[in-house]
Amino acid sequence: MRKLTIAIDGYSSCGKSTMAKDLAREIGYVYVDTGAMYRSVTLYAMRNGLIGADGAVDADGLQARMGEINISFKPNAATGRPDTYLNGELVEDEIRSIEVSGHVSPIAALPFVRTALVARQQAMGREKGVVMDGRDIGTTVFPDAELKVFVTASPEVRAQRRYDELKAKGMEADYEEILKNVRERDYIDTHREVSPLRKADDALVLDNSHLTIAQQKAWLLEKYNEISAE
């Protein structure tokens, strides 16, 4: 079977990362969580006073410090999945917090942030054999990817999933706040000037509102097998 580049795009809290991680492990591909990269930049900005109390981003200050931000992924032996590190510090749980979620879309909309991270993502996937998920993988990062999937689900379903995920980790969570955040992120992601979230013309659509993880895993593996055997 030939090696592919697999691009999985879609709305926030659709389960893209779970799908991508499971597929990569199943077929022996490298997995790259681009959402974690934008979340890591957001966490860096929050920690360094580059986001005001009103949510305004000090774009000039962040742009000047982009060179200081190193994002890496290391395998977690317990989970079998990669964890995210920001400048050598494990931040996997912290970047999933509702506080980071509330600021990540404005950060991700900044052109210089997208330019820097897209370049890093393209370097990671240059040799193929990679599964990458995000908002613009099939449209901007890898427009020539052999397999593109666009994942969607209702805002209510996505908010409930996010709520359940946070509670399972022992973190504070409020469903209505999460639903509001999901809808705000949808608007920002689809209306930003640079690389807005949209389905690539040749992407397969997966609405997983009412699918189990096992069902969507089987669907994705079937599509991979079909294309890699061509």
ChimeraX commands (.cxc) that place a marker at each C-alpha (Angstrom):
marker #1 position 0.00,0.00,0.00 radius 0.5
marker #1 position 1.23,3.47,-0.85 radius 0.5
marker #1 position 1.82,6.07,1.87 radius 0.5
marker #1 position -0.75,8.84,2.08 radius 0.5
marker #1 position -1.19,12.26,3.57 radius 0.5
marker #1 position -4.46,12.24,5.50 radius 0.5
marker #1 position -6.14,15.57,6.30 radius 0.5
marker #1 position -8.99,15.69,8.81 radius 0.5
marker #1 position -10.72,19.06,9.17 radius 0.5
marker #1 position -13.88,20.15,10.92 radius 0.5
marker #1 position -15.53,22.11,13.67 radius 0.5
marker #1 position -14.29,22.28,17.27 radius 0.5
marker #1 position -15.09,19.36,19.59 radius 0.5
marker #1 position -16.10,17.06,16.74 radius 0.5
marker #1 position -13.77,14.33,17.86 radius 0.5
marker #1 position -11.29,14.95,15.02 radius 0.5
marker #1 position -8.28,14.38,17.24 radius 0.5
marker #1 position -9.60,11.10,18.62 radius 0.5
marker #1 position -10.31,9.86,15.10 radius 0.5
marker #1 position -6.93,10.96,13.80 radius 0.5
marker #1 position -4.95,9.54,16.73 radius 0.5
marker #1 position -6.71,6.19,16.54 radius 0.5
marker #1 position -6.23,5.91,12.78 radius 0.5
marker #1 position -2.55,6.87,12.97 radius 0.5
marker #1 position -1.92,4.23,15.63 radius 0.5
marker #1 position -3.88,1.61,13.66 radius 0.5
marker #1 position -1.97,2.12,10.40 radius 0.5
marker #1 position 1.43,3.12,11.83 radius 0.5
marker #1 position 1.38,6.73,10.65 radius 0.5
marker #1 position 2.69,9.86,12.37 radius 0.5
marker #1 position -0.07,11.92,14.03 radius 0.5
marker #1 position 0.08,15.72,14.28 radius 0.5
marker #1 position -2.51,17.60,16.35 radius 0.5
marker #1 position -2.48,21.07,14.79 radius 0.5
marker #1 position -5.17,22.27,17.18 radius 0.5
marker #1 position -2.78,21.59,20.05 radius 0.5
marker #1 position -0.23,23.79,18.32 radius 0.5
marker #1 position -2.61,26.77,18.20 radius 0.5
marker #1 position -3.67,26.07,21.77 radius 0.5
marker #1 position -0.02,26.06,22.84 radius 0.5
marker #1 position 0.57,29.47,21.26 radius 0.5
marker #1 position -2.56,30.67,23.06 radius 0.5
marker #1 position -1.31,29.34,26.40 radius 0.5
marker #1 position 2.04,31.05,25.83 radius 0.5
marker #1 position 0.25,34.34,25.12 radius 0.5
marker #1 position -1.87,33.99,28.25 radius 0.5
marker #1 position 1.12,33.22,30.45 radius 0.5
marker #1 position 3.11,36.14,29.09 radius 0.5
marker #1 position 0.48,38.85,29.45 radius 0.5
marker #1 position -0.22,39.09,25.74 radius 0.5
marker #1 position -3.99,38.73,26.15 radius 0.5
marker #1 position -5.79,41.49,28.03 radius 0.5
marker #1 position -8.61,41.14,30.55 radius 0.5
marker #1 position -11.00,42.10,27.74 radius 0.5
marker #1 position -9.67,39.31,25.52 radius 0.5
marker #1 position -7.73,41.67,23.23 radius 0.5
marker #1 position -4.52,40.16,21.87 radius 0.5
marker #1 position -1.23,42.10,21.83 radius 0.5
marker #1 position -0.53,40.96,18.27 radius 0.5
marker #1 position 2.71,42.94,17.89 radius 0.5
marker #1 position 4.04,41.54,21.15 radius 0.5
marker #1 position 3.15,37.98,20.19 radius 0.5
marker #1 position 4.61,38.33,16.71 radius 0.5
marker #1 position 7.90,39.51,18.20 radius 0.5
marker #1 position 8.05,36.43,20.42 radius 0.5
marker #1 position 6.93,33.70,18.02 radius 0.5
marker #1 position 10.54,32.56,17.71 radius 0.5
marker #1 position 10.54,31.73,21.44 radius 0.5
marker #1 position 7.68,29.26,21.10 radius 0.5
marker #1 position 8.75,25.65,20.62 radius 0.5
marker #1 position 5.98,23.05,20.31 radius 0.5
marker #1 position 6.74,19.35,20.28 radius 0.5
marker #1 position 4.92,16.05,20.65 radius 0.5
marker #1 position 6.14,13.06,22.66 radius 0.5
marker #1 position 4.49,9.63,22.94 radius 0.5
marker #1 position 2.69,8.81,26.18 radius 0.5
marker #1 position 3.35,5.18,27.07 radius 0.5
marker #1 position 0.22,4.97,29.23 radius 0.5
marker #1 position -2.25,6.28,26.64 radius 0.5
marker #1 position -0.44,5.27,23.47 radius 0.5
marker #1 position -1.02,8.78,22.15 radius 0.5
marker #1 position 1.26,11.82,21.82 radius 0.5
marker #1 position 1.31,14.54,24.48 radius 0.5
marker #1 position 1.93,18.21,23.73 radius 0.5
marker #1 position 4.95,20.05,25.11 radius 0.5
marker #1 position 5.44,23.82,25.14 radius 0.5
marker #1 position 9.10,24.78,25.43 radius 0.5
marker #1 position 9.81,21.41,27.01 radius 0.5
marker #1 position 6.90,21.52,29.49 radius 0.5
marker #1 position 4.05,19.01,29.36 radius 0.5
marker #1 position 0.90,21.09,28.75 radius 0.5
marker #1 position -1.51,18.48,27.36 radius 0.5
marker #1 position -4.20,19.04,30.00 radius 0.5
marker #1 position -3.72,22.78,30.42 radius 0.5
marker #1 position -4.22,23.56,26.72 radius 0.5
marker #1 position -7.60,21.76,26.80 radius 0.5
marker #1 position -9.00,24.05,29.52 radius 0.5
marker #1 position -12.04,26.24,28.89 radius 0.5
marker #1 position -9.83,29.32,29.46 radius 0.5
marker #1 position -7.57,28.38,26.56 radius 0.5
marker #1 position -10.59,27.39,24.46 radius 0.5
marker #1 position -12.03,30.86,24.99 radius 0.5
marker #1 position -8.97,32.57,23.46 radius 0.5
marker #1 position -7.67,30.14,20.84 radius 0.5
marker #1 position -9.80,31.22,17.85 radius 0.5
marker #1 position -8.67,34.89,17.91 radius 0.5
marker #1 position -5.05,33.72,18.23 radius 0.5
marker #1 position -5.48,31.22,15.38 radius 0.5
marker #1 position -6.96,33.96,13.18 radius 0.5
marker #1 position -3.75,36.03,13.29 radius 0.5
marker #1 position -2.02,35.75,9.90 radius 0.5
marker #1 position 1.52,35.56,11.29 radius 0.5
marker #1 position 0.53,32.75,13.68 radius 0.5
marker #1 position -1.03,30.73,10.86 radius 0.5
marker #1 position 1.95,31.35,8.55 radius 0.5
marker #1 position 4.42,30.16,11.19 radius 0.5
marker #1 position 2.48,27.06,12.22 radius 0.5
marker #1 position 1.48,26.05,8.68 radius 0.5
marker #1 position 5.17,26.04,7.73 radius 0.5
marker #1 position 5.95,23.79,10.71 radius 0.5
marker #1 position 3.05,21.48,9.84 radius 0.5
marker #1 position 4.10,21.17,6.21 radius 0.5
marker #1 position 7.62,20.26,7.33 radius 0.5
marker #1 position 6.22,17.54,9.61 radius 0.5
marker #1 position 4.23,15.97,6.77 radius 0.5
marker #1 position 6.69,16.27,3.93 radius 0.5
marker #1 position 7.52,12.55,3.87 radius 0.5
marker #1 position 3.85,11.47,3.84 radius 0.5
marker #1 position 2.63,8.68,6.13 radius 0.5
marker #1 position 1.01,11.34,8.31 radius 0.5
marker #1 position -2.44,11.97,9.76 radius 0.5
marker #1 position -3.07,15.62,10.57 radius 0.5
marker #1 position -6.21,17.24,11.92 radius 0.5
marker #1 position -7.23,20.86,12.24 radius 0.5
marker #1 position -9.22,23.56,10.46 radius 0.5
marker #1 position -7.34,24.12,7.20 radius 0.5
marker #1 position -5.32,20.95,6.59 radius 0.5
marker #1 position -7.10,19.92,3.39 radius 0.5
marker #1 position -7.46,23.48,2.07 radius 0.5
marker #1 position -4.18,25.19,3.02 radius 0.5
marker #1 position -1.61,22.92,4.68 radius 0.5
marker #1 position -1.97,19.90,2.38 radius 0.5
marker #1 position -4.33,20.77,-0.49 radius 0.5
marker #1 position -2.97,17.72,-2.37 radius 0.5
marker #1 position -3.67,15.24,0.44 radius 0.5
marker #1 position -4.87,11.92,-0.94 radius 0.5
marker #1 position -7.55,11.51,1.75 radius 0.5
marker #1 position -9.48,14.51,3.07 radius 0.5
marker #1 position -12.27,14.26,5.62 radius 0.5
marker #1 position -14.49,17.08,6.89 radius 0.5
marker #1 position -16.09,16.27,10.26 radius 0.5
marker #1 position -19.20,17.97,11.60 radius 0.5
marker #1 position -21.78,17.56,14.37 radius 0.5
marker #1 position -24.42,19.78,15.97 radius 0.5
marker #1 position -23.20,22.47,18.40 radius 0.5
marker #1 position -25.21,20.87,21.22 radius 0.5
marker #1 position -23.62,17.46,20.69 radius 0.5
marker #1 position -20.16,18.98,20.54 radius 0.5
marker #1 position -20.71,21.01,23.71 radius 0.5
marker #1 position -21.87,17.91,25.57 radius 0.5
marker #1 position -18.80,15.99,24.44 radius 0.5
marker #1 position -16.52,18.79,25.60 radius 0.5
marker #1 position -18.36,18.98,28.93 radius 0.5
marker #1 position -18.02,15.22,29.47 radius 0.5
marker #1 position -14.34,15.32,28.55 radius 0.5
marker #1 position -13.54,18.07,31.05 radius 0.5
marker #1 position -15.53,16.45,33.85 radius 0.5
marker #1 position -13.79,13.12,33.20 radius 0.5
marker #1 position -10.48,14.89,33.77 radius 0.5
marker #1 position -11.76,16.36,37.05 radius 0.5
marker #1 position -11.89,19.88,35.62 radius 0.5
marker #1 position -14.61,22.47,36.23 radius 0.5
marker #1 position -17.14,22.69,33.40 radius 0.5
marker #1 position -20.38,24.54,32.65 radius 0.5
marker #1 position -22.43,23.25,29.72 radius 0.5
marker #1 position -23.99,26.59,28.75 radius 0.5
marker #1 position -20.60,28.32,28.83 radius 0.5
marker #1 position -19.12,25.58,26.66 radius 0.5
marker #1 position -22.01,25.77,24.17 radius 0.5
marker #1 position -21.54,29.54,23.91 radius 0.5
marker #1 position -17.81,29.00,23.32 radius 0.5
marker #1 position -18.48,26.37,20.64 radius 0.5
marker #1 position -20.78,28.72,18.72 radius 0.5
marker #1 position -18.36,31.65,19.04 radius 0.5
marker #1 position -15.48,29.52,17.79 radius 0.5
marker #1 position -17.56,28.30,14.85 radius 0.5
marker #1 position -18.23,31.88,13.79 radius 0.5
marker #1 position -14.63,33.04,14.18 radius 0.5
marker #1 position -13.20,29.94,12.48 radius 0.5
marker #1 position -15.49,30.24,9.45 radius 0.5
marker #1 position -15.21,34.02,9.08 radius 0.5
marker #1 position -11.50,34.69,9.64 radius 0.5
marker #1 position -9.62,36.33,6.78 radius 0.5
marker #1 position -6.78,33.83,6.55 radius 0.5
marker #1 position -7.55,30.14,5.88 radius 0.5
marker #1 position -11.14,30.09,7.14 radius 0.5
marker #1 position -12.67,26.77,8.09 radius 0.5
marker #1 position -14.40,25.27,5.07 radius 0.5
marker #1 position -14.78,21.92,3.42 radius 0.5
marker #1 position -12.30,21.19,0.66 radius 0.5
marker #1 position -14.08,20.47,-2.62 radius 0.5
marker #1 position -12.79,16.89,-2.68 radius 0.5
marker #1 position -13.27,16.13,1.04 radius 0.5
marker #1 position -15.53,13.39,2.32 radius 0.5
marker #1 position -18.11,14.64,4.84 radius 0.5
marker #1 position -18.67,12.79,8.10 radius 0.5
marker #1 position -21.49,13.93,10.38 radius 0.5
marker #1 position -20.76,12.02,13.58 radius 0.5
marker #1 position -23.53,13.54,15.72 radius 0.5
marker #1 position -25.01,10.11,16.32 radius 0.5
marker #1 position -22.03,7.81,15.73 radius 0.5
marker #1 position -20.01,6.00,18.35 radius 0.5
marker #1 position -16.23,6.26,18.38 radius 0.5
marker #1 position -16.07,2.67,17.12 radius 0.5
marker #1 position -18.41,3.45,14.21 radius 0.5
marker #1 position -16.49,6.50,13.05 radius 0.5
marker #1 position -13.19,4.65,13.46 radius 0.5
marker #1 position -14.48,1.85,11.21 radius 0.5
marker #1 position -15.72,4.38,8.64 radius 0.5
marker #1 position -12.38,6.18,8.50 radius 0.5
marker #1 position -10.36,2.98,8.29 radius 0.5
marker #1 position -12.56,1.81,5.39 radius 0.5
marker #1 position -11.90,5.05,3.47 radius 0.5
marker #1 position -8.17,4.76,4.14 radius 0.5
marker #1 position -8.07,1.18,2.88 radius 0.5
marker #1 position -9.97,2.11,-0.27 radius 0.5
marker #1 position -7.63,4.93,-1.25 radius 0.5
marker #1 position -4.31,3.39,-0.16 radius 0.5
marker #1 position -5.04,0.31,-2.27 radius 0.5
marker #1 position -5.58,2.33,-5.47 radius 0.5
marker link #1:1,2 radius 0.2
marker link #1:2,3 radius 0.2
marker link #1:3,4 radius 0.2
marker link #1:4,5 radius 0.2
marker link #1:5,6 radius 0.2
marker link #1:6,7 radius 0.2
marker link #1:7,8 radius 0.2
marker link #1:8,9 radius 0.2
marker link #1:9,10 radius 0.2
marker link #1:10,11 radius 0.2
marker link #1:11,12 radius 0.2
marker link #1:12,13 radius 0.2
marker link #1:13,14 radius 0.2
marker link #1:14,15 radius 0.2
marker link #1:15,16 radius 0.2
marker link #1:16,17 radius 0.2
marker link #1:17,18 radius 0.2
marker link #1:18,19 radius 0.2
marker link #1:19,20 radius 0.2
marker link #1:20,21 radius 0.2
marker link #1:21,22 radius 0.2
marker link #1:22,23 radius 0.2
marker link #1:23,24 radius 0.2
marker link #1:24,25 radius 0.2
marker link #1:25,26 radius 0.2
marker link #1:26,27 radius 0.2
marker link #1:27,28 radius 0.2
marker link #1:28,29 radius 0.2
marker link #1:29,30 radius 0.2
marker link #1:30,31 radius 0.2
marker link #1:31,32 radius 0.2
marker link #1:32,33 radius 0.2
marker link #1:33,34 radius 0.2
marker link #1:34,35 radius 0.2
marker link #1:35,36 radius 0.2
marker link #1:36,37 radius 0.2
marker link #1:37,38 radius 0.2
marker link #1:38,39 radius 0.2
marker link #1:39,40 radius 0.2
marker link #1:40,41 radius 0.2
marker link #1:41,42 radius 0.2
marker link #1:42,43 radius 0.2
marker link #1:43,44 radius 0.2
marker link #1:44,45 radius 0.2
marker link #1:45,46 radius 0.2
marker link #1:46,47 radius 0.2
marker link #1:47,48 radius 0.2
marker link #1:48,49 radius 0.2
marker link #1:49,50 radius 0.2
marker link #1:50,51 radius 0.2
marker link #1:51,52 radius 0.2
marker link #1:52,53 radius 0.2
marker link #1:53,54 radius 0.2
marker link #1:54,55 radius 0.2
marker link #1:55,56 radius 0.2
marker link #1:56,57 radius 0.2
marker link #1:57,58 radius 0.2
marker link #1:58,59 radius 0.2
marker link #1:59,60 radius 0.2
marker link #1:60,61 radius 0.2
marker link #1:61,62 radius 0.2
marker link #1:62,63 radius 0.2
marker link #1:63,64 radius 0.2
marker link #1:64,65 radius 0.2
marker link #1:65,66 radius 0.2
marker link #1:66,67 radius 0.2
marker link #1:67,68 radius 0.2
marker link #1:68,69 radius 0.2
marker link #1:69,70 radius 0.2
marker link #1:70,71 radius 0.2
marker link #1:71,72 radius 0.2
marker link #1:72,73 radius 0.2
marker link #1:73,74 radius 0.2
marker link #1:74,75 radius 0.2
marker link #1:75,76 radius 0.2
marker link #1:76,77 radius 0.2
marker link #1:77,78 radius 0.2
marker link #1:78,79 radius 0.2
marker link #1:79,80 radius 0.2
marker link #1:80,81 radius 0.2
marker link #1:81,82 radius 0.2
marker link #1:82,83 radius 0.2
marker link #1:83,84 radius 0.2
marker link #1:84,85 radius 0.2
marker link #1:85,86 radius 0.2
marker link #1:86,87 radius 0.2
marker link #1:87,88 radius 0.2
marker link #1:88,89 radius 0.2
marker link #1:89,90 radius 0.2
marker link #1:90,91 radius 0.2
marker link #1:91,92 radius 0.2
marker link #1:92,93 radius 0.2
marker link #1:93,94 radius 0.2
marker link #1:94,95 radius 0.2
marker link #1:95,96 radius 0.2
marker link #1:96,97 radius 0.2
marker link #1:97,98 radius 0.2
marker link #1:98,99 radius 0.2
marker link #1:99,100 radius 0.2
marker link #1:100,101 radius 0.2
marker link #1:101,102 radius 0.2
marker link #1:102,103 radius 0.2
marker link #1:103,104 radius 0.2
marker link #1:104,105 radius 0.2
marker link #1:105,106 radius 0.2
marker link #1:106,107 radius 0.2
marker link #1:107,108 radius 0.2
marker link #1:108,109 radius 0.2
marker link #1:109,110 radius 0.2
marker link #1:110,111 radius 0.2
marker link #1:111,112 radius 0.2
marker link #1:112,113 radius 0.2
marker link #1:113,114 radius 0.2
marker link #1:114,115 radius 0.2
marker link #1:115,116 radius 0.2
marker link #1:116,117 radius 0.2
marker link #1:117,118 radius 0.2
marker link #1:118,119 radius 0.2
marker link #1:119,120 radius 0.2
marker link #1:120,121 radius 0.2
marker link #1:121,122 radius 0.2
marker link #1:122,123 radius 0.2
marker link #1:123,124 radius 0.2
marker link #1:124,125 radius 0.2
marker link #1:125,126 radius 0.2
marker link #1:126,127 radius 0.2
marker link #1:127,128 radius 0.2
marker link #1:128,129 radius 0.2
marker link #1:129,130 radius 0.2
marker link #1:130,131 radius 0.2
marker link #1:131,132 radius 0.2
marker link #1:132,133 radius 0.2
marker link #1:133,134 radius 0.2
marker link #1:134,135 radius 0.2
marker link #1:135,136 radius 0.2
marker link #1:136,137 radius 0.2
marker link #1:137,138 radius 0.2
marker link #1:138,139 radius 0.2
marker link #1:139,140 radius 0.2
marker link #1:140,141 radius 0.2
marker link #1:141,142 radius 0.2
marker link #1:142,143 radius 0.2
marker link #1:143,144 radius 0.2
marker link #1:144,145 radius 0.2
marker link #1:145,146 radius 0.2
marker link #1:146,147 radius 0.2
marker link #1:147,148 radius 0.2
marker link #1:148,149 radius 0.2
marker link #1:149,150 radius 0.2
marker link #1:150,151 radius 0.2
marker link #1:151,152 radius 0.2
marker link #1:152,153 radius 0.2
marker link #1:153,154 radius 0.2
marker link #1:154,155 radius 0.2
marker link #1:155,156 radius 0.2
marker link #1:156,157 radius 0.2
marker link #1:157,158 radius 0.2
marker link #1:158,159 radius 0.2
marker link #1:159,160 radius 0.2
marker link #1:160,161 radius 0.2
marker link #1:161,162 radius 0.2
marker link #1:162,163 radius 0.2
marker link #1:163,164 radius 0.2
marker link #1:164,165 radius 0.2
marker link #1:165,166 radius 0.2
marker link #1:166,167 radius 0.2
marker link #1:167,168 radius 0.2
marker link #1:168,169 radius 0.2
marker link #1:169,170 radius 0.2
marker link #1:170,171 radius 0.2
marker link #1:171,172 radius 0.2
marker link #1:172,173 radius 0.2
marker link #1:173,174 radius 0.2
marker link #1:174,175 radius 0.2
marker link #1:175,176 radius 0.2
marker link #1:176,177 radius 0.2
marker link #1:177,178 radius 0.2
marker link #1:178,179 radius 0.2
marker link #1:179,180 radius 0.2
marker link #1:180,181 radius 0.2
marker link #1:181,182 radius 0.2
marker link #1:182,183 radius 0.2
marker link #1:183,184 radius 0.2
marker link #1:184,185 radius 0.2
marker link #1:185,186 radius 0.2
marker link #1:186,187 radius 0.2
marker link #1:187,188 radius 0.2
marker link #1:188,189 radius 0.2
marker link #1:189,190 radius 0.2
marker link #1:190,191 radius 0.2
marker link #1:191,192 radius 0.2
marker link #1:192,193 radius 0.2
marker link #1:193,194 radius 0.2
marker link #1:194,195 radius 0.2
marker link #1:195,196 radius 0.2
marker link #1:196,197 radius 0.2
marker link #1:197,198 radius 0.2
marker link #1:198,199 radius 0.2
marker link #1:199,200 radius 0.2
marker link #1:200,201 radius 0.2
marker link #1:201,202 radius 0.2
marker link #1:202,203 radius 0.2
marker link #1:203,204 radius 0.2
marker link #1:204,205 radius 0.2
marker link #1:205,206 radius 0.2
marker link #1:206,207 radius 0.2
marker link #1:207,208 radius 0.2
marker link #1:208,209 radius 0.2
marker link #1:209,210 radius 0.2
marker link #1:210,211 radius 0.2
marker link #1:211,212 radius 0.2
marker link #1:212,213 radius 0.2
marker link #1:213,214 radius 0.2
marker link #1:214,215 radius 0.2
marker link #1:215,216 radius 0.2
marker link #1:216,217 radius 0.2
marker link #1:217,218 radius 0.2
marker link #1:218,219 radius 0.2
marker link #1:219,220 radius 0.2
marker link #1:220,221 radius 0.2
marker link #1:221,222 radius 0.2
marker link #1:222,223 radius 0.2
marker link #1:223,224 radius 0.2
marker link #1:224,225 radius 0.2
marker link #1:225,226 radius 0.2
marker link #1:226,227 radius 0.2
marker link #1:227,228 radius 0.2
marker link #1:228,229 radius 0.2
marker link #1:229,230 radius 0.2
view
